[in-house]
Amino acid sequence: MKSLFEESTYNETLARIDALNENSERQWGKMTAGQMAWHCQFPFVIGIKNKNKGNGNIFVRTFFKKQMYSDKPFRKNLPTAPNLKAKEEKDLTTEKAKLRQLVTDFYECRTRTEWNPHPIFGKFTHEQWGKMEYKHLDHHLTQFGV
């Protein structure tokens, strides 16, 4: 599994974000490219801010946590948490710029040694954070063919 803490993966990911455009056709799901770029910002904010407390949801930790950083791709059309669904159209250019900056900010965390638990999934190692962030973003960039 690739990690966003690896320089080559980081650079590849930025290039994929840059390749996303209004003509990028979704391969599954209902989000537009702008909505997807907006949606993908939230996991990065959680990791970058690193202010979470607690151990997350025990049910989610028990049954889903390992899927977040395993080599097995996410299934297509998984449900999205209601608060992470864009209710209206989002400007792709604006959301791409925000997402690109958050990916860079997260990459800058590659030397961080202390990580607070994820608010839903609980504790992750440094390596797991890098893989998890990559896997989610890769899933959605693949959704739009980039």
matplotlib code that plots the C-alpha trace (Angstrom):
import matplotlib.pyplot as plt

x = [0.0, 1.3, 1.6, 1.2, 4.3, 6.4, 7.7, 7.0, 3.4, 2.9, 4.1, 2.0, -1.1, -0.6, -0.3, -3.5, -5.3, -4.1, -5.4, -8.9, -11.1, -14.7, -14.6, -13.4, -16.2, -17.1, -17.0, -19.4, -21.4, -23.3, -20.8, -19.5, -15.7, -16.1, -18.1, -15.6, -12.7, -14.6, -15.5, -11.8, -10.6, -12.2, -9.9, -6.9, -8.2, -8.6, -5.1, -3.4, -5.1, -4.4, -6.6, -8.9, -9.4, -10.8, -10.7, -13.3, -16.4, -15.8, -18.1, -16.3, -12.9, -13.7, -15.1, -13.8, -10.6, -8.2, -9.8, -8.7, -5.0, -5.0, -4.0, -7.6, -9.3, -12.5, -15.7, -17.4, -20.5, -19.9, -22.2, -20.9, -21.5, -24.3, -22.2, -19.5, -21.9, -22.0, -25.5, -24.9, -22.5, -18.9, -16.5, -13.9, -11.0, -11.5, -11.9, -8.9, -6.7, -7.9, -7.4, -4.0, -2.9, -4.3, -2.4, 0.8, 0.1, -0.5, 2.8, 4.5, 3.4, 5.6, 8.1, 5.4, 5.9, 2.8, -0.7, -3.9, -6.7, -8.9, -12.4, -14.1, -11.5, -9.3, -5.5, -3.4, 0.3, 2.2, 2.5, -1.3, -2.2, -0.1, -1.7, -5.2, -5.1, -3.7, -6.2, -9.3, -8.0, -6.9, -10.3, -11.9, -9.4, -9.8, -13.6, -13.0, -10.4, -7.3]
y = [0.0, 3.4, 6.2, 9.9, 10.2, 8.8, 11.6, 9.7, 9.0, 12.6, 13.9, 11.4, 12.4, 16.1, 15.3, 13.3, 16.1, 18.5, 16.2, 16.3, 18.6, 19.4, 16.6, 13.9, 11.4, 9.6, 5.8, 5.2, 7.1, 10.4, 13.1, 15.6, 16.2, 19.4, 17.7, 14.9, 17.3, 19.0, 15.7, 14.5, 17.5, 16.3, 13.4, 15.5, 18.2, 15.5, 14.3, 17.7, 19.2, 16.1, 17.3, 14.3, 12.6, 9.2, 5.8, 6.2, 4.0, 0.5, -1.1, 0.7, 0.0, -3.7, -4.3, -1.6, -0.1, -2.5, -1.8, 1.8, 0.9, -2.6, -3.2, -4.3, -1.4, 0.1, -1.2, 1.1, 2.9, 2.7, 5.0, 8.4, 9.9, 12.5, 15.4, 14.6, 14.8, 18.0, 19.3, 21.7, 21.9, 22.8, 24.8, 22.3, 24.8, 26.2, 22.7, 21.3, 24.1, 23.5, 19.8, 20.2, 22.4, 20.0, 17.1, 19.2, 20.1, 16.4, 15.5, 18.0, 15.9, 13.0, 13.7, 13.9, 11.4, 11.8, 11.2, 11.5, 8.9, 9.3, 10.4, 7.4, 4.7, 5.3, 5.0, 4.6, 4.4, 7.0, 4.5, 3.7, 7.4, 7.8, 4.7, 5.6, 9.1, 7.8, 5.0, 7.3, 9.9, 7.2, 5.7, 9.0, 10.0, 6.6, 7.2, 10.1, 8.3, 10.2]
z = [0.0, -0.9, 1.7, 1.3, 3.4, 0.5, -1.8, -5.0, -4.0, -2.8, -6.2, -8.1, -6.1, -6.8, -10.5, -10.4, -8.6, -11.3, -14.0, -12.6, -14.7, -15.6, -18.3, -15.8, -16.0, -12.8, -13.1, -10.2, -7.6, -7.7, -6.8, -9.3, -9.5, -7.5, -4.8, -4.6, -4.2, -1.4, 0.2, 0.2, 2.2, 5.5, 6.3, 5.7, 8.1, 10.8, 10.4, 10.1, 13.1, 15.2, 18.0, 18.4, 21.7, 22.7, 20.9, 18.3, 17.7, 19.0, 16.4, 13.5, 15.1, 15.4, 11.9, 9.6, 10.8, 9.1, 5.8, 6.0, 5.4, 3.9, 0.3, -0.6, -2.5, -1.2, -2.8, -5.3, -4.1, -0.4, 1.5, 2.5, 5.9, 5.5, 6.9, 4.3, 1.3, -0.6, -0.8, -3.6, -6.5, -5.7, -7.9, -9.1, -9.4, -5.9, -4.3, -6.2, -4.9, -1.3, -1.6, -3.1, -0.2, 2.3, 0.7, 0.9, 4.5, 5.3, 3.6, 5.8, 8.8, 7.6, 10.4, 13.1, 15.9, 18.0, 16.6, 18.4, 17.7, 14.7, 15.9, 14.3, 13.9, 17.0, 17.1, 14.0, 13.7, 11.7, 8.8, 8.9, 8.8, 5.6, 4.0, 5.1, 3.7, 0.4, 0.1, 0.5, -1.9, -4.4, -4.3, -5.3, -7.9, -9.5, -9.4, -11.8, -14.0, -12.9]

ax = plt.figure().add_subplot(projection="3d")
ax.plot(x, y, z, "-o")
ax.set_aspect("equal")
plt.show()
